[in-house]
């Protein structure tokens, strides 16, 4: 079974470089990697990746779309270019390991979701879960107590390519509006539900692991960008704004007693 890894990239060239070095260390037989550069700034695109001696099938395409938050369009574009029977859709901060790749090569369903843990790729593309390193990246203590386990991500999965394309891929309606999060996976989930038992969705303990490099809310701050490796397009609109959880907490807080006679 041939597998295509489809990843949208925006202004995160160092992470993209580490991803390529990581794939160079894996058995990529019957696999291809497709990076879609989603309108990066000229000095932060991934043209420099052409200097790496790659030992797997690797393709870079560009959308040239400078509108804010067009990742769903880039993902659909990549899936359309893919040649794999299955596509692995993952974000640039996600790490795919050999075990996950083998599940995609020998799929047990039409759609296979992920369990998720924290990890990083070092400058040579090596997979790292060392606690001291993750601390340097800013990972919150509560995730250490959970054995580095992070909540699953709704728009990352292994998907039968023909099925993904027949359902129209992820939702592009809010591309270019700057709306974040735009929940591009919601309509796709609804269409899958309508198909009922005709589609096999693996969403239990058989799910493989995918790993995420800590940033954003997993480091305690919506604006957190460790070492400047990641783009901040998704966070620019949230700087200085409260999350929904923070709003609820603030609403439920009792006002302090102000007794002038005290």
Secondary structure, 3 states (H helix, E strand, C coil): CCEEEEEEECCCHHHHHHHHHHHHCCCCCCEEEEEEECCCCHHHCCHHHHHCCCCCEEEEEECCCCCCCCHHHHHHHHHHHCCCCEEEECCCCEECCHHHHHHHHCCCCCEEEEEEEECEECCCCCEECCHHHHHHCCCCHHHHHCCCEECCCCCCEEEEHHHHHHCCCCCCCCCCCCCCCCCCCHHHHHHHHHHHHHCCEECCCCCEEEEECCCHHHHCCCCCCHHHCCCCHHHHCCCCCCCHHHHHHHHHCCCCCCCCCC
